[in-house]
Amino acid sequence: MSVNVKPLAQINQRAMPLLYRELGIVDAVRFLKQFTPGFGDYTQERGELFADRTLEHMVDEIEQMRRSG
Protein backbone atom coordinates (compact mmCIF):
# COMPACT_ATOMS: atom_id res chain seq x y z
CA MET A 1 0.00 0.00 0.00
CA SER A 2 1.39 3.37 -1.00
CA VAL A 3 0.62 6.58 0.88
CA ASN A 4 1.04 9.97 -0.74
CA VAL A 5 2.45 12.20 2.01
CA LYS A 6 2.01 15.87 1.17
CA PRO A 7 4.19 18.65 2.53
CA LEU A 8 2.68 20.52 5.49
CA ALA A 9 2.81 23.79 3.56
CA GLN A 10 0.53 22.30 0.90
CA ILE A 11 -1.88 20.96 3.52
CA ASN A 12 -1.95 24.35 5.24
CA GLN A 13 -2.71 26.09 1.95
CA ARG A 14 -5.74 23.86 1.48
CA ALA A 15 -6.86 23.86 5.12
CA MET A 16 -6.90 27.59 5.84
CA PRO A 17 -9.64 28.52 3.36
CA LEU A 18 -11.72 25.59 4.62
CA LEU A 19 -11.36 26.69 8.23
CA TYR A 20 -12.23 30.28 7.38
CA ARG A 21 -15.26 29.25 5.38
CA GLU A 22 -16.60 26.73 7.90
CA LEU A 23 -15.75 28.50 11.17
CA GLY A 24 -15.42 32.14 10.18
CA ILE A 25 -12.17 34.02 10.56
CA VAL A 26 -12.48 34.78 14.29
CA ASP A 27 -13.25 31.19 15.33
CA ALA A 28 -10.65 29.81 12.92
CA VAL A 29 -7.99 32.01 14.49
CA ARG A 30 -9.12 31.01 17.99
CA PHE A 31 -8.94 27.35 16.94
CA LEU A 32 -5.42 27.75 15.55
CA LYS A 33 -4.15 29.67 18.60
CA GLN A 34 -4.65 26.65 20.82
CA PHE A 35 -1.80 24.94 18.96
CA THR A 36 0.71 27.75 19.33
CA PRO A 37 2.89 27.83 22.42
CA GLY A 38 2.66 30.81 24.69
CA PHE A 39 5.63 32.71 25.99
CA GLY A 40 7.04 33.68 29.33
CA ASP A 41 6.86 31.88 32.64
CA TYR A 42 3.28 31.91 33.93
CA THR A 43 4.22 30.72 37.42
CA GLN A 44 7.00 33.28 37.87
CA GLU A 45 4.82 36.13 36.55
CA ARG A 46 1.99 35.26 38.94
CA GLY A 47 4.43 34.98 41.82
CA GLU A 48 5.71 38.48 41.10
CA LEU A 49 2.25 39.90 40.50
CA PHE A 50 0.76 38.60 43.74
CA ALA A 51 3.89 38.48 45.92
CA ASP A 52 2.72 41.05 48.46
CA ARG A 53 -0.95 40.04 48.51
CA THR A 54 -2.68 37.52 50.70
CA LEU A 55 -5.62 35.36 49.73
CA GLU A 56 -7.75 37.18 52.28
CA HIS A 57 -6.89 40.51 50.66
CA MET A 58 -7.88 39.24 47.22
CA VAL A 59 -11.16 37.81 48.55
CA ASP A 60 -11.93 41.16 50.18
CA GLU A 61 -11.30 42.93 46.86
CA ILE A 62 -13.58 40.54 44.99
CA GLU A 63 -16.35 40.98 47.54
CA GLN A 64 -15.97 44.75 47.38
CA MET A 65 -16.21 44.70 43.56
CA ARG A 66 -19.35 42.55 43.74
CA ARG A 67 -20.99 44.96 46.16
CA SER A 68 -20.17 48.01 44.06
CA GLY A 69 -21.67 46.43 41.05
Steps between C-alpha positions, in 0.01 A plus 500: 500500500639837400423821688542839338641723775456867416718778636349687796513827307272351234259366762493839672424674171197277453388500864496873572226593252292207626536610861413859415197397300366248752585677827533864401825688538469576873423141604760362259766720657387400850518134395852540361627692805450198722785329314751781537718508809477798727797690630641597834482320831142503629594381849778756545282785368217413739744472788628850428154642440351370824813488718383757754133399505327248719206284403287682755586833338401373156172357633423835663563677168272261313223544755538877484476495118186285518336741742582805290350342199 
